[in-house]
Amino acid sequence: MWLVGLLTGCPKNVISPDDEALAAALEAADRAWAARGTAGLDPVGAALDTVPASRAEVPEVLWRRARWHVARGHTQDEDAEARREHERGRDVAMRCVLVAPGLTGALRGGTLPAALPALEVSRLPCAAWAGVAWVRADQRFDPETGTLDVPAVEALLSAGRRAPPPSGPAAAYGDVLWAAAHPVDPGAGEQALEALASAAAEPTDDAWVRWEDLVRVMPRPKGTAPGRAPATPEERASVRRLTGGLLYRPSNLERLDRSAPGGR
């Protein structure tokens, strides 16, 4: 992480108090993110709120804040509120992307997809979460009030795949989900669904979220639901919707096997 290098590679007397506060805030936010399964998502936002105002727009803050909004959006059962949270995440991440020094000049001469190859490496996580947030908002999309820039979404996800974990893998999965929800033709749609089913079967920490995604686009999904209890607020929200509001019980999940119709 660039900030670690800043704090360890410079003499103590040249490190600004704001940089020290930024490092502490990001460390606290990462601990809170790792502990959200027991403590919830609020501590993540609280930690990010301690970032000094002078550092609030650095990429390392903005992509974490965008990820937090995406997670919060996924926990909402009302489509309108979920969409609002996802759009907040998209807007935060896009702020990071659009002010990139290398991108400003490129945008003057063309569109966002044409300009994104000039995006600096430190801002690739922002592109990833902007794309992911847009895909998530699309799942709760209202054609009368929403806006969907398909080339921009695809370009953001493509650029975001080059980001380091956790952002790059999130963008890669967002790309798979996007392709499954928006196939360009029947043949591509079948391949996209196979890819989504394969991604949903991976033993990831968002396995229940992926299973809900699969059920949304494939009412009789291939494979079986995750064989463990949900571990994060996002996963618990997925299980809540998949089971019609019932608490997690193995007996409540029988409907989620490959022979049972799914969806909300």
Buried (B, 14 or more C-beta within 10 A) or exposed (E): EEBEEBBEEEEEEEBEEEBBBBBEBBEBBBBBBEEBBEBBBEBBBEBBEEBBEEBBEBBBBBBBBBBBBBBBBBBBEEEEBBBBBBBBBBEBBBBBBBBBEEBEEBBEEEEBBEBBEBBEEBBBBBBBBBBBBBBBBBBBBEEEEEEEEEEBBBBBBBBBBBBEEBBBBBBBBBBBBBBBBBBEEEEEBEBBBEBBBEBBBEEBEBBBBBBBBBBBBBEEBBBEBBEEEBBBBBBBBBBBBBBEEEEBEEEBBEBBEEEBEBEE
